[in-house]
């Protein structure tokens, strides 16, 4: 075969792969629908559709001389012809055989080349003989002979570098390319104009040099000044005209680039149905292998998203379907005993959100996540949950399932048990700039939810400044921007907080979270020029995985379109950093990973407290009143504070404390809440209402740790709220040092 003929055959085979992939998907989808449809008119239409798809695929295979695929399609035709004539009827064994045949074609198709090995090649002859028997109504074995490996698990899926694109998406690209010609012409014209300006300046300089060695009379000076003014005026006119033209070119170019970018985005937008159409069959095969029954339904499959996101989503969705089938759905007899339908339900839903975002949820009606097994697996890996150990928290425990090595499966199989699946899911989703969350109820089911951008090319970002550094925060994670005063920042449970919309919100200082230096050139960092000392400070509210946190920054610059660049293989996974972008002035700015940022903020607060306490060398002074009805607690607090260098007085309850505050000078009050005669909330409210005591710093130390109690403390006017269950002396001293 000559080179030209060989190249033509390769192009023909590539075209066949695309067409075959479409036919295989259509046949597989048709079989899944037939499995759900009882005998009737709709089933007859589905049989006719699948029959036509098999016939078309047979003809395509014959045209490129692929006899194995042709013979399988011909045998398929025979079965569906018999079904049309109602000589045979569908049953589970026949459907299994038909699925086996489609799997065999899917395996053969990617290797449609001469002399190319075919891994996992099915026994074509065996399948054809079984199909011929089925078409004649002969008995079939309960289990298929020589089963074909699933193409989505053991064998490669059909992949190709070619895609079919409708001409309606290509036409705008041609028009935009033609408009670029005008932009090119305009660019050449501006270059010529600038060259003329440059030549005029060079001539001016040459002429000016001739005057340097001469002595001037008054008349000559006037002549020189007039000569310079004429040339300066001419240059100003040329520059002004060129600037006007450049601004117009800039507007045209901006529109052209934006239109072209949007058209290219549309070119890469594909319906999610092209990705998820394999999942119902995958769920069926996995369930059948385990003796289970599962029906996977899909909604929103016509929504279009970036092809690159589709490709990255394939693995996470396959992992989650496996997870639902293996961990969530029980066998029919067990479900029946629990009062559920024997067939388990998995629902995959795609919803387009505002700001070009997409929400994906995959839910099952299974047994839910076994929290005890998850905690046990986490304990084996040494993952400690401080809060969960004291009082198990559902969401904290559920988040553990995303750690590598965590699995609730008692054994390792080809489907689960390695503890890698959900770790891969989170990694993939975060890599795409999205978030993943999970909700679960015992014996009700589990729901996984993604929030993702619909395109990858660019996104909106918020540019912020911290110290001399600039960073970009993805706008998708920014809930709002506001300004707060220093006195609005309160301490609750040893963390800085602000009150927003009636709720207490944890706050972190971005400079501390990113561990930026507090000193520059040996001097303390100062406020920006012109910024008043008592001004409010900008705070950004960030959200990730249904969590909210406030971050204090030095300045919020602007919102802008961001093109993210990767950091390269050497910096593939840098904590808190998702990538980098280049600003219009050429400055490279990091793009922050909000999920990492919120995790780091929790750790940085603890580090900051430790450094503050251990690094303190000077003895603090100040008058502190301790109000506590328990003599043991009162003595302990007094001893801690006096050891730190404070002058301490004590009160046995709220009434005693208020009397002492009115008659003596104190800088700070440390008070219990649950006290006789007047509790800590009442004492704080009374202090804030008093003209003399209204500005006194109040720190509540209490065993009441509910959210309502914390909010009540803040509403009463407390500056800090420390829960005794998490109390240690360094926490108390660090809080007091913030105010004294």
C-alpha positions as CSV (number, residue, x, y, z in Angstrom):
1,X,0.0,0.0,0.0
2,X,1.5,3.4,-1.0
3,X,1.9,6.2,1.4
4,X,-1.0,8.3,0.0
5,X,-3.4,5.3,0.3
6,X,-2.2,4.6,3.8
7,X,-2.9,8.1,4.9
8,X,-6.3,8.1,3.4
9,X,-7.2,4.9,5.2
10,X,-6.0,6.3,8.5
11,X,-8.3,9.4,8.0
12,X,-11.1,7.1,7.1
13,X,-10.6,4.9,10.2
14,X,-10.5,8.1,12.4
15,X,-13.8,9.2,10.9
16,X,-15.2,5.7,11.5
17,X,-14.2,5.8,15.2
18,X,-16.2,9.0,15.7
19,X,-19.2,7.6,14.0
20,X,-18.9,4.2,15.7
21,X,-18.7,5.9,19.1
22,X,-22.0,7.7,18.4
23,X,-23.7,4.5,17.3
24,X,-22.4,2.5,20.3
25,X,-23.6,5.2,22.7
26,X,-27.0,5.3,21.0
27,X,-27.4,1.5,21.2
28,X,-26.3,1.4,24.8
29,X,-28.7,4.1,25.8
30,X,-31.5,2.4,23.9
31,X,-30.8,-0.9,25.7
32,X,-31.0,0.9,29.1
33,X,-34.4,2.4,28.1
34,X,-35.6,-1.0,26.9
35,X,-34.8,-2.4,30.3
36,X,-37.2,0.0,31.9
37,X,-40.0,-0.1,29.3
38,X,-42.7,-2.7,29.4
39,X,-44.0,-4.2,26.2
40,X,-46.0,-1.7,24.2
41,X,-45.8,1.0,21.6
42,X,-42.8,2.8,23.2
43,X,-40.8,-0.4,23.5
44,X,-41.5,-1.1,19.8
45,X,-40.2,2.3,18.9
46,X,-37.0,1.8,20.9
47,X,-36.5,-1.6,19.3
48,X,-36.8,0.0,15.9
49,X,-34.3,2.8,16.9
50,X,-31.7,0.3,18.1
51,X,-32.2,-1.9,15.1
52,X,-31.4,1.1,12.8
53,X,-28.3,2.1,14.8
54,X,-26.9,-1.5,14.5
55,X,-27.7,-1.5,10.8
56,X,-25.9,1.8,10.2
57,X,-22.9,0.7,12.3
58,X,-22.7,-2.6,10.3
59,X,-22.5,-0.6,7.0
60,X,-19.8,1.7,8.3
61,X,-17.7,-1.2,9.5
62,X,-18.1,-3.0,6.1
63,X,-16.9,0.2,4.3
64,X,-13.6,0.2,6.3
65,X,-13.2,-3.6,6.1
66,X,-13.7,-4.5,9.8
67,X,-15.3,-7.9,9.7
68,X,-15.4,-8.5,13.5
69,X,-17.5,-5.4,14.2
70,X,-19.6,-6.1,11.0
71,X,-20.4,-9.7,12.1
72,X,-21.4,-8.5,15.6
73,X,-23.7,-5.9,14.2
74,X,-25.3,-8.3,11.8
75,X,-26.0,-10.7,14.7
76,X,-27.5,-7.8,16.7
77,X,-29.7,-7.0,13.7
78,X,-31.0,-10.6,13.7
79,X,-32.0,-10.4,17.4
80,X,-33.8,-7.0,16.9
81,X,-35.5,-8.3,13.7
82,X,-36.9,-11.2,15.8
83,X,-38.0,-8.8,18.5
84,X,-39.8,-6.6,15.9
85,X,-41.6,-9.7,14.6
86,X,-42.4,-10.6,18.2
87,X,-40.9,-14.0,17.7
88,X,-38.9,-13.5,20.9
89,X,-39.3,-11.2,23.9
90,X,-36.9,-9.3,26.1
91,X,-35.7,-10.8,29.4
92,X,-32.8,-10.1,31.7
93,X,-30.6,-12.8,30.2
94,X,-31.1,-11.5,26.7
95,X,-30.4,-7.9,27.8
96,X,-27.2,-9.1,29.5
97,X,-26.1,-10.6,26.2
98,X,-26.9,-7.5,24.2
99,X,-25.0,-5.4,26.7
100,X,-22.1,-7.8,26.4
101,X,-22.1,-7.4,22.6
102,X,-22.1,-3.6,22.8
103,X,-19.2,-3.8,25.2
104,X,-17.4,-6.0,22.7
105,X,-17.9,-3.5,19.9
106,X,-16.7,-0.7,22.2
107,X,-13.5,-2.6,22.9
108,X,-12.8,-3.4,19.2
109,X,-13.5,0.2,17.9
110,X,-10.5,2.1,19.3
111,X,-8.2,-0.5,17.7
112,X,-9.6,-0.4,14.3
113,X,-6.2,-0.4,12.7
114,X,-4.4,-3.0,10.6
115,X,-2.1,-5.3,12.6
116,X,-2.8,-3.5,15.9
117,X,-3.2,-5.5,19.1
118,X,-6.6,-5.5,20.7
119,X,-6.3,-5.7,24.5
120,X,-9.2,-7.6,26.1
121,X,-10.5,-8.6,22.7
122,X,-13.9,-10.3,23.0
123,X,-14.5,-13.8,21.6
124,X,-16.4,-12.5,18.6
125,X,-17.4,-16.0,17.4
126,X,-18.9,-16.9,20.8
127,X,-20.9,-13.8,20.9
128,X,-22.3,-14.2,17.4
129,X,-23.3,-17.9,18.1
130,X,-25.1,-16.8,21.3
131,X,-26.9,-14.0,19.4
132,X,-27.9,-16.4,16.7
133,X,-29.4,-18.8,19.3
134,X,-31.2,-15.9,21.0
135,X,-32.7,-14.8,17.7
136,X,-34.1,-18.3,17.2
137,X,-35.6,-18.3,20.7
138,X,-33.3,-21.1,21.9
139,X,-32.6,-21.3,25.7
140,X,-29.8,-19.1,26.9
141,X,-27.3,-19.7,29.8
142,X,-28.0,-17.7,32.9
143,X,-24.4,-16.4,32.8
144,X,-22.8,-15.3,29.5
145,X,-20.1,-17.6,28.1
146,X,-16.7,-15.9,28.0
147,X,-17.9,-12.6,29.5
148,X,-16.5,-9.4,27.9
149,X,-14.7,-7.0,30.2
150,X,-16.5,-3.7,30.8
151,X,-15.0,-1.1,28.5
152,X,-15.4,1.7,31.1
153,X,-13.3,-0.3,33.7
154,X,-11.0,-2.9,32.4
155,X,-10.5,-1.8,28.8
156,X,-9.9,1.6,27.2
157,X,-12.8,3.9,26.3
158,X,-13.1,5.2,22.8
159,X,-11.0,8.3,22.7
160,X,-10.2,10.6,19.8
161,X,-8.7,13.9,19.1
162,X,-11.5,14.8,16.7
163,X,-14.9,16.2,17.6
164,X,-17.9,17.2,15.5
165,X,-18.7,20.9,15.7
166,X,-21.9,22.4,14.2
167,X,-21.3,25.0,11.5
168,X,-23.4,27.5,13.4
169,X,-20.4,27.7,15.9
170,X,-17.8,28.0,13.2
171,X,-19.4,30.8,11.2
172,X,-18.8,33.5,13.9
173,X,-15.1,32.5,14.0
174,X,-14.7,33.2,10.2
175,X,-16.4,36.6,10.6
176,X,-14.1,37.5,13.5
177,X,-11.0,36.4,11.6
178,X,-12.0,38.7,8.8
179,X,-12.4,41.6,11.2
180,X,-8.9,40.9,12.5
181,X,-7.6,42.0,9.0
182,X,-8.9,45.5,9.8
183,X,-7.1,45.4,13.1
184,X,-3.9,44.4,11.4
185,X,-4.2,47.2,8.9
186,X,-4.8,49.7,11.7
187,X,-1.8,48.4,13.6
188,X,0.4,49.0,10.5
189,X,-1.0,52.5,10.2
190,X,-0.2,53.3,13.8
191,X,3.3,52.0,13.4
192,X,3.8,54.4,10.4
193,X,2.4,57.3,12.3
194,X,4.8,56.6,15.3
195,X,7.7,56.4,12.8
196,X,6.8,59.8,11.4
197,X,6.7,61.2,15.0
198,X,10.1,59.7,15.7
199,X,11.5,61.1,12.5
200,X,10.2,64.6,13.4
201,X,11.8,64.4,16.9
202,X,15.1,63.3,15.3
203,X,15.0,66.2,12.9
204,X,14.2,68.6,15.7
205,X,17.2,67.3,17.7
206,X,19.5,67.6,14.7
207,X,18.4,71.2,14.0
208,X,18.7,72.0,17.7
209,X,22.3,70.8,17.8
210,X,23.2,73.4,15.2
211,X,22.1,76.2,17.6
212,X,24.2,75.0,20.6
213,X,27.6,76.6,19.6
214,X,26.1,80.0,18.5
215,X,25.7,83.2,20.5
216,X,22.2,84.6,20.2
217,X,20.9,88.1,20.0
218,X,17.5,88.9,21.4
219,X,16.0,88.6,17.9
220,X,17.6,85.2,17.4
221,X,16.4,84.0,20.8
222,X,12.9,85.0,19.8
223,X,13.3,83.2,16.5
224,X,14.6,80.0,18.3
225,X,11.7,80.1,20.7
226,X,9.2,80.5,17.9
227,X,10.8,77.7,15.9
228,X,10.6,75.4,18.9
229,X,7.0,76.3,19.6
230,X,6.0,75.5,16.0
231,X,7.6,72.1,16.1
232,X,6.3,71.3,19.6
233,X,2.8,72.3,18.5
234,X,3.1,70.1,15.4
235,X,4.3,67.1,17.5
236,X,1.5,67.6,20.0
237,X,-1.0,67.5,17.2
238,X,0.5,64.4,15.7
239,X,0.6,62.6,19.1
240,X,-2.9,63.7,19.9
241,X,-4.2,62.4,16.6
242,X,-2.3,59.1,17.0
243,X,-3.6,58.7,20.6
244,X,-7.2,59.2,19.4
245,X,-6.7,56.6,16.7
246,X,-5.0,54.2,19.2
247,X,-8.0,54.5,21.6
248,X,-10.4,53.8,18.8
249,X,-8.2,50.8,17.7
250,X,-8.1,49.7,21.4
251,X,-11.9,49.6,21.5
252,X,-12.2,47.7,18.2
253,X,-9.5,45.3,19.3
254,X,-11.1,44.8,22.7
255,X,-14.4,44.0,21.1
256,X,-12.8,41.7,18.6
257,X,-10.8,39.8,21.3
258,X,-13.8,39.5,23.6
259,X,-16.0,38.2,20.7
260,X,-13.4,35.8,19.6
261,X,-12.8,34.5,23.1
262,X,-16.6,34.0,23.6
263,X,-16.8,32.2,20.3
264,X,-13.9,30.0,21.1
265,X,-15.5,29.2,24.5
266,X,-18.7,28.3,22.7
267,X,-16.7,26.1,20.4
268,X,-15.4,24.1,23.4
269,X,-18.8,23.9,25.0
270,X,-20.3,20.4,24.9
271,X,-23.5,19.1,26.5
272,X,-22.8,17.1,29.7
273,X,-24.9,14.3,28.2
274,X,-21.9,13.4,26.0
275,X,-20.0,12.6,29.3
276,X,-22.7,11.0,31.4
277,X,-24.5,8.8,28.9
278,X,-22.1,5.9,29.9
279,X,-23.0,6.2,33.6
280,X,-26.4,4.4,33.6
281,X,-24.8,1.4,32.0
282,X,-21.9,1.6,34.4
283,X,-24.3,1.6,37.4
284,X,-26.2,-1.3,35.9
285,X,-23.1,-3.4,35.3
286,X,-21.7,-2.8,38.8
287,X,-25.1,-3.5,40.4
288,X,-25.6,-6.7,38.4
289,X,-22.1,-7.9,39.4
290,X,-23.1,-7.5,43.1
291,X,-26.6,-8.9,42.8
292,X,-28.2,-5.5,43.2
293,X,-30.8,-3.5,41.2
294,X,-30.1,0.2,40.4
295,X,-31.7,2.8,38.2
296,X,-29.6,5.9,37.5
297,X,-31.6,9.0,36.2
298,X,-30.0,12.1,34.8
299,X,-31.5,15.6,34.6
300,X,-30.0,18.7,32.9
301,X,-27.9,16.6,30.4
302,X,-28.4,19.3,27.7
303,X,-26.5,21.9,29.7
304,X,-23.2,22.8,27.9
305,X,-19.9,23.3,29.7
306,X,-16.2,23.5,28.7
307,X,-14.9,20.3,27.1
308,X,-11.8,20.5,29.3
309,X,-14.0,20.4,32.4
310,X,-16.0,17.5,31.0
311,X,-12.8,15.5,30.6
312,X,-11.7,16.2,34.1
313,X,-15.2,15.4,35.5
314,X,-15.2,11.9,34.1
315,X,-13.2,10.2,36.9
316,X,-15.0,12.0,39.8
317,X,-18.4,11.0,38.5
318,X,-17.4,7.4,37.8
319,X,-15.9,7.2,41.4
320,X,-19.2,8.6,42.9
321,X,-21.4,6.2,40.9
322,X,-19.2,3.3,42.1
323,X,-19.5,4.7,45.6
324,X,-23.3,4.9,45.5
325,X,-23.6,1.4,44.1
326,X,-21.1,-0.3,46.4
327,X,-21.6,1.6,49.7
328,X,-25.0,3.1,49.4
329,X,-27.4,0.6,47.7
330,X,-28.2,-2.7,49.4
331,X,-29.4,-5.9,47.8
332,X,-33.2,-6.1,46.9
333,X,-34.1,-8.3,49.8
334,X,-32.5,-6.0,52.3
335,X,-34.1,-3.0,50.8
336,X,-37.5,-4.7,50.9
337,X,-37.1,-5.5,54.6
338,X,-36.3,-1.8,55.2
339,X,-39.5,-0.8,53.4
340,X,-37.8,0.5,50.3
341,X,-38.3,-0.4,46.7
342,X,-36.1,-3.4,45.7
343,X,-34.5,-1.2,43.0
344,X,-32.1,1.5,44.3
345,X,-32.3,5.0,42.9
346,X,-29.3,7.2,41.9
347,X,-30.1,10.7,40.7
348,X,-27.6,12.8,38.8
349,X,-28.6,16.4,38.4
350,X,-27.0,19.3,36.5
351,X,-28.1,22.9,37.1
352,X,-26.8,26.1,35.5
353,X,-26.3,28.8,38.1
354,X,-25.6,32.5,37.8
355,X,-22.1,33.8,36.9
356,X,-21.4,30.9,34.6
357,X,-21.4,28.3,37.3
358,X,-22.8,24.8,37.4
359,X,-24.1,22.8,40.3
360,X,-23.8,19.0,40.1
361,X,-25.5,16.7,42.6
362,X,-25.4,13.0,42.7
363,X,-27.7,11.4,45.3
364,X,-28.7,7.8,46.3
365,X,-31.5,6.5,48.5
366,X,-29.2,4.0,50.2
367,X,-28.0,3.4,53.7
368,X,-26.0,6.6,54.1
369,X,-22.4,7.0,55.4
370,X,-21.5,4.8,58.3
371,X,-20.0,7.5,60.5
372,X,-18.6,5.0,63.1
373,X,-16.6,3.2,60.4
374,X,-15.3,6.5,59.0
375,X,-14.1,7.6,62.5
376,X,-12.5,4.2,63.1
377,X,-10.7,4.4,59.7
378,X,-9.6,8.0,60.5
379,X,-8.3,6.9,63.9
380,X,-6.2,4.2,62.3
381,X,-4.5,6.8,60.1
382,X,-3.9,9.0,63.1
383,X,-6.3,11.7,62.0
384,X,-7.5,13.4,65.2
385,X,-10.7,15.4,65.4
386,X,-10.4,17.6,68.5
387,X,-14.0,18.9,68.3
388,X,-15.4,15.5,67.2
389,X,-13.7,13.6,70.0
390,X,-15.4,15.7,72.6
391,X,-18.7,16.1,70.8
392,X,-19.0,14.2,67.4
393,X,-20.0,16.6,64.7
394,X,-21.7,15.2,61.5
395,X,-20.1,17.6,59.0
396,X,-16.6,17.3,60.5
397,X,-16.9,13.5,60.3
398,X,-18.3,13.5,56.7
399,X,-15.3,15.7,55.6
400,X,-13.0,12.9,56.7
401,X,-14.2,10.6,53.8
402,X,-12.3,12.9,51.4
403,X,-8.9,12.0,53.0
404,X,-6.7,9.6,51.2
405,X,-6.8,6.2,52.8
406,X,-10.2,6.6,54.4
407,X,-12.7,3.9,53.5
408,X,-15.7,2.4,55.2
409,X,-15.4,-0.8,53.1
410,X,-14.3,-3.8,55.2
411,X,-12.4,-5.4,52.3
412,X,-10.5,-4.2,49.3
413,X,-12.1,-5.1,45.9
414,X,-11.8,-3.9,42.4
415,X,-14.5,-1.4,43.1
416,X,-13.7,0.0,46.5
417,X,-11.8,-0.4,49.8
418,X,-8.6,1.4,48.9
419,X,-9.7,4.8,50.2
420,X,-8.6,6.7,47.1
421,X,-11.8,7.4,45.2
422,X,-13.2,10.3,47.2
423,X,-9.7,11.8,47.7
424,X,-9.4,11.9,43.9
425,X,-12.9,13.4,43.6
426,X,-11.9,16.4,45.8
427,X,-8.5,16.9,44.2
428,X,-10.1,16.9,40.7
429,X,-12.9,19.3,41.6
430,X,-10.5,21.8,43.5
431,X,-8.1,21.7,40.5
432,X,-11.0,23.0,38.4
433,X,-11.6,25.8,40.8
434,X,-14.7,24.2,42.3
435,X,-15.9,22.9,45.6
436,X,-17.4,19.6,46.8
437,X,-19.6,18.9,49.8
438,X,-21.5,15.9,51.1
439,X,-24.7,15.4,53.1
440,X,-25.8,12.0,54.5
441,X,-28.6,10.6,56.6
442,X,-28.6,7.0,58.0
443,X,-31.0,4.8,56.0
444,X,-32.1,7.8,53.9
445,X,-29.2,8.3,51.5
446,X,-26.2,10.4,50.6
447,X,-25.8,13.4,48.4
448,X,-22.6,14.8,46.9
449,X,-22.6,18.3,45.5
450,X,-20.2,20.1,43.2
451,X,-20.1,23.8,42.4
452,X,-17.9,24.4,39.3
453,X,-17.2,27.1,36.7
454,X,-18.6,26.3,33.3
455,X,-15.5,27.6,31.5
456,X,-11.8,27.4,32.3
457,X,-10.3,30.1,30.1
458,X,-10.8,33.1,32.3
459,X,-12.8,34.1,35.4
460,X,-13.6,37.1,37.5
461,X,-11.2,37.8,40.3
462,X,-10.9,40.3,43.2
463,X,-7.5,42.0,43.4
464,X,-6.4,42.7,47.0
465,X,-3.3,44.1,48.7
466,X,-1.7,42.8,51.9
467,X,1.5,44.5,52.9
468,X,3.4,45.2,49.7
469,X,2.0,42.1,48.1
470,X,-1.0,41.7,45.8
471,X,-3.2,38.6,45.5
472,X,-6.3,37.5,43.4
473,X,-9.3,35.9,45.1
474,X,-11.7,34.1,42.7
475,X,-15.0,36.1,42.6
476,X,-16.9,32.8,42.7
477,X,-15.8,32.5,46.4
478,X,-16.4,36.1,47.4
479,X,-19.8,36.6,49.0
480,X,-19.4,40.3,49.8
481,X,-16.9,43.0,50.7
482,X,-17.4,45.4,53.7
483,X,-15.5,47.6,56.1
484,X,-15.3,47.2,59.8
485,X,-13.8,49.2,62.7
486,X,-11.2,47.7,65.0
487,X,-13.7,47.9,67.9
488,X,-16.2,45.8,65.9
489,X,-13.7,42.8,66.0
490,X,-14.6,40.7,69.0
491,X,-12.9,37.5,70.4
492,X,-15.1,34.4,70.8
493,X,-13.5,31.1,71.9
494,X,-10.1,32.6,71.4
495,X,-10.8,33.6,67.8
496,X,-11.3,37.0,66.3
497,X,-14.9,37.4,65.0
498,X,-17.2,40.0,63.5
499,X,-21.0,40.2,63.6
500,X,-22.7,40.0,60.2
501,X,-26.4,39.9,59.6
502,X,-27.0,38.9,63.2
503,X,-24.5,36.0,63.1
504,X,-21.0,35.6,64.6
505,X,-18.5,35.0,61.8
506,X,-14.9,33.8,62.3
507,X,-12.3,36.3,61.0
508,X,-8.7,35.9,60.1
509,X,-6.1,38.4,59.0
510,X,-4.8,37.4,55.6
511,X,-1.3,38.6,56.4
512,X,-1.1,36.1,59.3
513,X,-2.8,33.3,57.3
514,X,-0.2,33.7,54.5
515,X,2.6,34.2,57.1
516,X,3.7,37.4,55.5
517,X,6.5,39.3,57.4
518,X,5.3,42.0,59.8
519,X,8.4,44.1,59.2
520,X,9.7,45.8,56.1
521,X,13.3,47.2,55.9
522,X,13.6,47.0,59.7
523,X,10.6,49.3,60.3
524,X,7.1,48.6,61.3
525,X,4.6,48.5,58.4
526,X,2.7,51.8,58.2
527,X,-0.7,52.6,56.8
528,X,-1.0,53.7,53.2
529,X,-0.4,57.5,52.6
530,X,-3.5,59.5,53.2
531,X,-5.3,56.7,55.1
532,X,-6.6,58.1,58.4
533,X,-5.5,56.3,61.6
534,X,-9.0,55.7,62.8
535,X,-10.4,54.5,59.4
536,X,-12.4,51.4,58.9
537,X,-10.7,48.3,57.5
538,X,-11.7,46.2,54.4
539,X,-12.9,42.7,55.1
540,X,-13.8,40.1,52.4
541,X,-16.3,37.4,53.2
542,X,-15.2,34.1,51.5
543,X,-17.3,30.9,51.1
544,X,-16.1,27.4,50.4
545,X,-18.0,24.1,50.9
546,X,-20.9,25.9,52.6
547,X,-18.5,27.5,55.1
548,X,-18.1,31.2,55.5
549,X,-15.1,33.2,56.9
550,X,-14.1,36.8,57.0
551,X,-10.6,37.9,55.9
552,X,-9.1,41.2,56.8
553,X,-6.9,42.8,54.1
554,X,-5.1,46.1,53.7
555,X,-6.9,47.1,50.6
556,X,-9.4,45.8,48.0
557,X,-8.2,47.1,44.6
558,X,-10.6,46.1,41.9
559,X,-12.5,43.3,40.2
560,X,-11.0,42.1,36.9
561,X,-10.9,39.3,34.4
562,X,-8.2,36.8,35.3
563,X,-6.3,34.4,33.0
564,X,-4.8,31.7,35.3
565,X,-1.4,30.2,34.6
566,X,-0.2,27.0,36.2
567,X,2.9,27.1,38.4
568,X,4.7,24.3,36.6
569,X,5.6,20.8,37.6
570,X,8.1,22.0,40.3
571,X,5.3,23.9,42.1
572,X,2.4,21.7,41.4
573,X,0.9,21.8,44.8
574,X,1.7,25.0,46.8
575,X,-0.4,25.5,49.9
576,X,-2.9,28.4,49.6
577,X,-1.9,29.1,45.9
578,X,-4.0,27.9,42.9
579,X,-1.9,29.5,40.2
580,X,-0.8,32.9,39.0
581,X,-1.9,35.7,36.7
582,X,-0.2,38.6,35.0
583,X,-1.6,42.1,35.5
584,X,-1.8,44.7,32.7
585,X,1.5,46.3,34.1
586,X,3.3,43.0,33.7
587,X,3.3,42.2,37.4
588,X,2.9,38.5,38.3
589,X,0.3,38.0,41.1
590,X,-0.6,34.7,42.9
591,X,-4.2,33.4,42.7
592,X,-5.3,32.1,46.1
593,X,-6.9,28.8,46.7
594,X,-9.9,29.7,49.0
595,X,-10.4,26.1,50.2
596,X,-6.7,25.9,51.4
597,X,-6.9,29.5,52.8
598,X,-9.8,28.7,55.1
599,X,-8.0,25.6,56.4
600,X,-4.8,27.5,56.9
601,X,-6.6,30.3,58.8
602,X,-7.7,27.9,61.5
603,X,-4.1,26.8,62.0
604,X,-2.5,30.3,61.8
605,X,-4.7,31.5,64.7
606,X,-3.3,28.8,67.0
607,X,0.2,29.5,65.9
608,X,-0.3,33.2,66.4
609,X,-1.5,32.6,70.0
610,X,1.5,30.4,70.8
611,X,4.0,32.9,69.4
612,X,2.4,35.8,71.3
613,X,2.5,34.0,74.7
614,X,6.0,32.4,74.4
615,X,7.5,35.5,72.8
616,X,6.3,37.9,75.5
617,X,9.2,39.1,77.7
618,X,7.8,42.2,79.3
619,X,5.5,42.0,82.4
620,X,2.1,43.5,81.6
621,X,0.4,45.9,84.1
622,X,-3.2,46.7,84.4
623,X,-6.1,46.5,86.9
624,X,-8.4,43.5,86.4
625,X,-11.5,42.5,88.2
626,X,-12.5,38.8,88.3
627,X,-16.2,38.0,88.9
628,X,-16.7,34.3,89.7
629,X,-19.0,32.6,92.2
630,X,-16.8,29.4,92.4
631,X,-14.0,30.0,94.9
632,X,-11.8,27.4,93.1
633,X,-12.2,29.1,89.7
634,X,-11.9,32.5,91.2
635,X,-8.6,31.6,92.9
636,X,-7.3,29.9,89.7
637,X,-8.0,33.0,87.6
638,X,-6.5,35.4,90.1
639,X,-3.3,33.3,90.3
640,X,-2.9,33.2,86.5
641,X,-3.4,36.9,86.1
642,X,-1.2,37.9,89.0
643,X,1.6,35.6,87.7
644,X,1.4,37.5,84.4
645,X,1.9,40.8,86.3
646,X,-1.6,42.2,86.5
647,X,-3.2,43.7,89.6
648,X,-6.2,41.6,90.4
649,X,-9.3,42.1,92.5
650,X,-12.1,39.6,92.9
651,X,-15.9,39.6,93.2
652,X,-18.2,36.8,94.2
653,X,-21.1,37.5,91.8
654,X,-22.4,40.1,89.3
655,X,-23.8,42.5,91.9
656,X,-20.6,42.5,93.9
657,X,-18.7,43.1,90.6
658,X,-20.8,46.1,89.6
659,X,-20.5,47.7,93.0
660,X,-16.7,47.4,92.9
661,X,-16.5,48.7,89.3
662,X,-18.5,51.8,90.4
663,X,-16.2,52.6,93.3
664,X,-12.8,51.6,91.9
665,X,-10.8,52.0,88.6
666,X,-10.4,48.9,86.5
667,X,-9.0,48.4,83.0
668,X,-10.7,45.0,82.3
669,X,-13.4,42.7,83.7
670,X,-13.1,38.8,83.5
671,X,-16.5,37.4,84.4
672,X,-18.3,34.1,84.6
673,X,-21.8,34.0,83.1
674,X,-23.8,31.7,85.4
675,X,-23.7,33.5,88.7
676,X,-26.3,34.2,91.4
677,X,-28.1,37.6,91.9
678,X,-26.7,39.0,88.6
679,X,-25.3,36.8,85.8
680,X,-22.6,37.7,83.4
681,X,-24.9,38.7,80.5
682,X,-26.9,41.1,82.8
683,X,-23.6,42.5,84.3
684,X,-22.3,43.2,80.8
685,X,-25.5,44.9,79.7
686,X,-25.5,47.0,82.8
687,X,-21.9,48.1,82.2
688,X,-22.6,49.1,78.7
689,X,-25.5,51.2,79.8
690,X,-23.4,53.1,82.4
691,X,-21.8,56.3,81.2
692,X,-18.8,55.9,83.4
693,X,-18.2,52.2,82.7
694,X,-19.4,52.0,79.1
695,X,-16.0,51.6,77.5
696,X,-14.7,48.9,80.0
697,X,-13.3,45.8,78.3
698,X,-15.4,42.7,79.3
699,X,-14.2,39.1,78.8
700,X,-16.7,36.4,79.5
701,X,-15.3,33.0,80.6
702,X,-18.1,30.4,80.8
703,X,-19.1,26.8,80.4
704,X,-22.0,27.8,78.1
705,X,-20.9,26.9,74.6
706,X,-24.0,27.0,72.4
707,X,-24.2,29.3,69.4
708,X,-27.1,31.1,71.1
709,X,-25.1,31.8,74.2
710,X,-22.2,33.2,72.2
711,X,-24.5,35.4,70.3
712,X,-26.1,36.6,73.5
713,X,-22.7,37.5,74.9
714,X,-21.8,39.6,71.8
715,X,-25.2,41.2,71.8
716,X,-24.8,42.2,75.5
717,X,-21.6,43.9,74.5
718,X,-18.8,41.5,75.6
719,X,-15.4,42.1,73.9
720,X,-14.5,38.4,74.2
721,X,-16.2,35.1,74.9
722,X,-14.0,32.1,76.1
723,X,-15.5,28.7,76.6
724,X,-14.1,26.8,79.6
725,X,-14.0,23.5,77.7
726,X,-11.3,24.9,75.5
727,X,-9.8,27.2,78.2
728,X,-6.1,27.3,79.0
729,X,-4.1,30.2,80.6
730,X,-2.3,31.1,77.4
731,X,-5.7,31.7,75.6
732,X,-6.9,34.0,78.4
733,X,-3.6,35.9,78.6
734,X,-3.4,36.3,74.8
735,X,-7.0,37.7,74.7
736,X,-6.3,40.1,77.6
737,X,-3.0,41.3,75.9
738,X,-5.1,42.3,72.8
739,X,-7.0,44.8,74.9
740,X,-4.4,46.1,77.5
